[in-house]
Amino acid sequence: QDLFGFIDMLALRGPNTIGIQVTSGTNHAKRKAKIVAAPRALAWIKAGNLIELHSWSKTGGRGKRKLWTCRKEEIVESDFN
């Protein structure tokens, strides 16, 4: 179960606390919509914290070795419009 309805992991980077939502590459847009719909997510950002969405997928050229790749997107206050 997600912390506050949108956080899978917490990370500390310098003075910042980062709430991270992790998903598969195909669910990136759905998870972003979930975050911006969560009432506490905007309050989390306004309190000076960060939110990142990490989605993982296998990438690589045809016939080449496929590697797991992470797409990171920071969720910002303007995403909540």
Backbone as ProteinMPNN parsed JSONL, in Angstrom:
{"seq_chain_A": "QDLFGFIDMLALRGPNTIGIQVTSGTNHAKRKAKIVAAPRALAWIKAGNLIELHSWSKTGGRGKRKLWTCRKEEIVESDFN", "coords_chain_A": {"N_chain_A": [[0.849, -1.174, 0.0], [0.543, 2.19, -0.841], [2.346, 4.94, 0.561], [0.646, 7.688, 1.752], [-0.952, 7.431, -0.465], [0.445, 7.685, -2.851], [3.213, 7.193, -2.768], [5.867, 4.95, -3.155], [8.49, 4.587, -2.329], [10.793, 6.251, -0.137], [13.299, 8.732, -0.339], [16.336, 10.362, 0.568], [17.96, 13.243, -0.392], [20.413, 15.313, -0.028], [19.114, 18.216, 1.389], [16.554, 17.517, 0.708], [13.507, 15.623, 0.758], [12.369, 12.911, -1.003], [9.58, 11.597, -2.544], [8.942, 8.637, -4.137], [7.355, 7.12, -6.823], [7.059, 4.01, -8.287], [6.907, 2.169, -11.302], [5.888, 0.174, -14.169], [7.04, 0.695, -17.556], [4.872, 0.864, -19.334], [2.82, 1.75, -17.753], [3.285, 4.353, -17.033], [1.927, 6.849, -17.627], [-0.572, 6.391, -16.407], [0.155, 6.172, -13.717], [1.162, 8.719, -13.251], [-1.172, 10.208, -13.518], [-2.515, 9.168, -11.32], [-0.959, 10.17, -9.223], [-1.274, 13.0, -9.48], [-3.926, 13.138, -8.908], [-4.079, 12.505, -6.285], [-4.937, 13.77, -3.174], [-3.061, 14.485, -1.188], [-0.663, 14.772, -2.491], [-0.079, 17.263, -3.746], [0.061, 18.846, -1.461], [2.314, 17.666, -0.324], [4.351, 18.511, -2.083], [4.111, 21.311, -1.787], [4.989, 21.532, 0.787], [7.661, 21.505, 0.53], [8.878, 19.192, -0.324], [9.856, 16.627, -2.727], [8.554, 14.916, -5.636], [9.016, 12.04, -7.526], [8.553, 10.127, -10.466], [9.279, 6.943, -11.396], [9.691, 4.871, -14.062], [10.087, 1.645, -15.368], [11.454, -0.12, -18.116], [12.274, -2.521, -20.658], [14.763, -1.902, -23.004], [16.271, -1.648, -26.26], [17.903, -2.275, -29.364], [16.6, -3.982, -32.287], [17.251, -7.386, -32.282], [19.318, -7.004, -30.589], [20.828, -7.008, -27.304], [18.58, -6.655, -24.638], [18.089, -4.161, -22.225], [17.263, -3.148, -18.91], [15.793, -0.049, -18.409], [15.478, 3.056, -16.788], [13.033, 5.51, -16.673], [12.814, 8.728, -15.535], [10.728, 11.089, -14.028], [10.073, 14.224, -12.757], [7.506, 15.283, -10.684], [5.778, 18.227, -10.641], [4.46, 21.296, -9.206], [2.909, 22.607, -11.163], [1.848, 20.508, -12.624], [-0.518, 19.833, -11.479], [-2.716, 21.157, -12.466]], "CA_chain_A": [[0.0, 0.0, 0.0], [1.347, 3.394, -1.003], [2.336, 5.964, 1.593], [-0.164, 8.852, 1.351], [-1.663, 7.144, -1.7], [1.224, 7.902, -4.075], [4.643, 6.989, -2.578], [6.364, 3.591, -2.951], [9.78, 4.661, -1.63], [11.284, 7.563, 0.277], [14.748, 8.901, -0.485], [16.865, 11.638, 1.037], [19.044, 13.762, -1.239], [20.727, 16.615, 0.559], [18.047, 18.659, 2.294], [15.248, 17.162, 0.146], [12.873, 14.315, 0.901], [11.765, 12.595, -2.292], [8.62, 10.515, -2.612], [9.113, 8.007, -5.445], [6.38, 6.14, -7.293], [7.748, 3.136, -9.235], [5.957, 1.423, -12.111], [6.396, -0.307, -15.453], [7.025, 1.716, -18.598], [3.552, 0.993, -19.958], [1.886, 2.367, -16.813], [3.802, 5.661, -16.623], [0.887, 7.878, -17.689], [-1.587, 6.082, -15.395], [0.688, 6.496, -12.388], [1.224, 10.178, -13.142], [-2.546, 10.635, -13.259], [-2.804, 8.772, -9.936], [-0.281, 11.108, -8.325], [-1.886, 14.334, -9.508], [-5.275, 13.019, -8.343], [-3.967, 12.258, -4.843], [-5.058, 15.042, -2.469], [-1.887, 14.808, -0.378], [0.525, 14.946, -3.325], [0.192, 18.691, -3.881], [0.495, 19.299, -0.132], [3.676, 17.165, -0.17], [5.226, 19.413, -2.839], [4.055, 22.643, -1.169], [5.737, 21.462, 2.046], [9.079, 21.55, 0.204], [9.357, 17.863, -0.71], [9.839, 16.334, -4.165], [7.938, 13.665, -6.092], [9.544, 11.524, -8.783], [7.931, 8.933, -11.028], [10.278, 6.103, -12.059], [9.084, 3.744, -14.778], [11.115, 0.742, -15.88], [11.127, -0.932, -19.286], [13.427, -3.073, -21.368], [15.009, -1.212, -24.267], [17.405, -2.15, -27.038], [17.614, -2.445, -30.78], [16.156, -5.291, -32.757], [18.313, -8.37, -32.312], [20.335, -6.62, -29.608], [20.538, -7.309, -25.909], [17.634, -5.73, -24.012], [18.503, -3.743, -20.898], [16.281, -2.403, -18.143], [16.067, 1.386, -18.433], [14.574, 3.817, -15.932], [12.61, 6.852, -17.08], [12.496, 9.497, -14.331], [10.008, 12.341, -14.258], [9.728, 14.937, -11.532], [6.153, 15.834, -10.663], [5.88, 19.585, -10.119], [3.181, 21.911, -8.843], [2.115, 22.936, -12.366], [1.194, 19.292, -13.121], [-1.777, 19.653, -10.785], [-3.782, 21.99, -13.059]], "C_chain_A": [[0.894, 1.236, 0.0], [1.224, 4.326, 0.198], [1.616, 7.188, 1.039], [-0.883, 8.652, 0.021], [-0.851, 7.312, -2.972], [2.723, 7.623, -3.935], [4.955, 5.513, -2.331], [7.637, 3.585, -2.114], [10.053, 6.101, -1.226], [12.79, 7.593, 0.105], [15.128, 10.275, 0.047], [18.024, 12.027, 0.126], [19.335, 15.172, -0.767], [19.622, 17.002, 1.525], [16.652, 18.198, 1.858], [14.798, 15.758, 0.532], [12.123, 14.068, -0.399], [10.824, 11.42, -2.124], [8.681, 9.933, -4.013], [8.002, 6.998, -5.686], [7.086, 5.334, -8.376], [6.716, 2.305, -9.988], [6.649, 0.875, -13.361], [6.284, 0.812, -16.486], [5.656, 1.934, -19.21], [2.533, 1.668, -19.044], [2.305, 3.766, -16.368], [2.688, 6.718, -16.569], [-0.2, 7.645, -16.633], [-1.104, 6.448, -14.002], [0.822, 7.998, -12.189], [-0.167, 10.731, -12.835], [-2.952, 10.307, -11.824], [-2.183, 9.761, -8.952], [-0.992, 12.458, -8.308], [-3.325, 14.318, -9.006], [-5.246, 12.814, -6.831], [-3.992, 13.589, -4.093], [-3.801, 15.445, -1.701], [-0.642, 15.088, -1.208], [0.89, 16.424, -3.478], [0.664, 19.274, -2.551], [1.933, 18.868, 0.133], [4.678, 18.103, -0.864], [5.274, 20.795, -2.187], [4.805, 22.68, 0.162], [7.254, 21.425, 1.797], [9.696, 20.221, -0.167], [9.282, 17.701, -2.229], [9.088, 15.034, -4.424], [8.583, 13.299, -7.423], [8.78, 10.264, -9.167], [9.017, 8.189, -11.794], [9.552, 4.956, -12.745], [10.182, 2.961, -15.49], [10.607, -0.045, -17.076], [12.413, -1.453, -19.911], [13.547, -2.351, -22.705], [16.225, -1.826, -24.947], [16.973, -2.378, -28.469], [17.201, -3.868, -31.131], [17.354, -6.234, -32.876], [19.441, -8.081, -31.327], [19.89, -7.035, -28.22], [19.612, -6.232, -25.334], [18.079, -5.441, -22.586], [17.374, -2.978, -20.214], [16.718, -0.935, -18.081], [15.016, 2.099, -17.592], [14.306, 5.186, -16.537], [12.197, 7.578, -15.81], [11.815, 10.795, -14.724], [9.696, 12.97, -12.914], [8.317, 15.495, -11.685], [6.255, 17.188, -9.974], [4.493, 20.182, -9.904], [2.302, 22.224, -10.051], [1.431, 21.721, -12.983], [-0.203, 19.117, -12.529], [-2.914, 20.521, -11.329], [-4.762, 21.171, -13.841]], "O_chain_A": [[1.871, 1.315, 0.744], [0.148, 4.483, 0.775], [1.957, 7.667, -0.042], [-1.374, 9.619, -0.561], [-1.377, 7.11, -4.066], [3.454, 7.801, -4.91], [4.395, 4.894, -1.426], [7.844, 2.692, -1.293], [9.608, 7.043, -1.88], [13.476, 6.605, 0.367], [14.344, 11.223, -0.016], [18.946, 11.243, -0.097], [18.594, 16.108, -1.068], [19.236, 16.209, 2.383], [15.672, 18.457, 2.556], [15.603, 14.831, 0.619], [11.338, 14.906, -0.843], [11.218, 10.368, -1.621], [8.489, 10.66, -4.987], [7.745, 6.129, -4.852], [7.659, 5.918, -9.296], [5.766, 1.797, -9.393], [7.842, 1.092, -13.573], [5.521, 1.761, -16.305], [5.306, 3.058, -19.568], [1.486, 2.114, -19.515], [1.734, 4.308, -15.422], [2.538, 7.404, -15.558], [-0.692, 8.599, -16.032], [-1.869, 6.976, -13.196], [0.619, 8.498, -11.083], [-0.318, 11.616, -11.993], [-3.658, 11.088, -11.185], [-2.812, 10.141, -7.965], [-1.278, 12.997, -7.239], [-3.886, 15.372, -8.709], [-6.277, 12.936, -6.169], [-3.152, 14.452, -4.349], [-3.511, 16.635, -1.581], [0.345, 15.596, -0.675], [2.059, 16.787, -3.349], [1.571, 20.106, -2.525], [2.697, 19.614, 0.746], [5.718, 18.442, -0.299], [6.347, 21.383, -2.05], [5.211, 23.751, 0.613], [8.036, 21.325, 2.742], [10.915, 20.125, -0.311], [8.712, 18.542, -2.924], [8.996, 14.167, -3.555], [8.686, 14.127, -8.328], [8.413, 9.45, -8.319], [9.608, 8.731, -12.728], [8.876, 4.162, -12.091], [11.074, 3.529, -16.12], [9.493, -0.568, -17.068], [13.492, -0.895, -19.713], [12.57, -2.206, -23.44], [17.082, -2.435, -24.307], [15.803, -2.644, -28.742], [17.425, -4.813, -30.375], [18.354, -5.896, -33.507], [20.409, -8.838, -31.248], [18.727, -7.369, -27.993], [19.845, -5.039, -25.528], [18.405, -6.356, -21.83], [16.622, -2.252, -20.864], [17.861, -0.626, -17.744], [13.826, 1.794, -17.667], [15.233, 5.925, -16.869], [11.325, 7.103, -15.081], [12.26, 11.504, -15.626], [9.123, 12.325, -12.036], [7.987, 16.106, -12.701], [6.759, 17.285, -8.855], [3.488, 19.639, -10.363], [1.078, 22.117, -9.969], [0.517, 21.884, -13.791], [-0.991, 18.322, -13.042], [-3.972, 20.606, -10.706], [-5.714, 21.716, -14.4]]}, "name": "protein", "num_of_chains": 1, "seq": "QDLFGFIDMLALRGPNTIGIQVTSGTNHAKRKAKIVAAPRALAWIKAGNLIELHSWSKTGGRGKRKLWTCRKEEIVESDFN"}
